[in-house]
Amino acid sequence: MSSERPVLVIIADSLSYYGPKGGLPVDHPQIWPTLVAKELGWDVELIARIGWTCRDAYWALTQDPRVWASVPKAGAIVFAVGGMDSLPSPLPTALREQIRYIRPPTLRRYVRAGYQWLQPRLSKLGRPVALPPRLSVEYLEKSRAALAYLRPELPVIATLPAVHRCDAYGRVHAGREPAVRALTAWSSETGVPLVDLGDAVRSNIFSDDANPDGIHWGWDAHVAVAAAMVDEIRRAGAVPNDSTNERVR
């Protein structure tokens, strides 16, 4: 039998690697993926970028060779995406993504400033969202089906969106409940367990301990998410329930 430790594969957005003061390396000891892997006694492969949706997660699964190398060794795979999908995006997501390519730099700065001025004001409309719930579920299901074809025994975990108080999105999150309903229905149909990030981080995000941007978390939230994720991975049968590993705290 191979002596290699199982790998926890996490495909996520920036909530997985941002702390109260900004972005951090994927091996930072206080972010929730590292906490989960430490408790399980596993290695972790975190593949994540700011703003990623369920569509980006599917693209990463099918196009990133780091994922291809990790899936055969995985003890479980977590899709910690869907929160960005549910945020108001009154200006096309493609526009935001293309701003970086605008030339010359002076024009790019003007376009970015205009986008940043309009986004929070138009976000108060609450719609449209970055990715409609129907498409979020479609991409998650395509991801699940692809993994089931390769490794039908591999536990797959997904998440419900977190909550926010972010001025950049007008402090509006009208898209969360429709996303929760769609994801919960998909979970019931497929058996994929869901970790409710909203429940785990709510007290932290509305406190002074969260990131001042109003969307990323403080350390208490990372601990809470790690504990919820470990519990779900155990329930999924990926590790024995009587493991002697130290609990997240």
Salt bridges, closest charged atoms under 4 A:
GLU39 OE2 - ARG234 NH2 3.48
GLU39 OE2 - ARG247 NH1 2.88
ASP43 OD1 - ARG5 NH2 2.68
ASP64 OD2 - ARG66 NH2 2.76
GLU97 OE2 - ARG96 NH2 3.05
GLU97 OE1 - ARG100 NH2 3.32
GLU141 OE2 - ARG144 NH2 2.68
GLU153 OE2 - ARG151 NE 2.75
ASP167 OD1 - ARG171 NE 2.75
GLU177 OE2 - ARG176 NH1 3.51
ASP196 OD1 - ARG176 NH2 2.98
ASP199 OD1 - ARG202 NH1 3.22
ASP213 OD2 - HIS216 ND1 2.52
ASP231 OD1 - ARG247 NH2 3.13
GLU232 OE1 - ARG235 NH2 3.07
GLU246 OE2 - ARG249 NH1 2.22
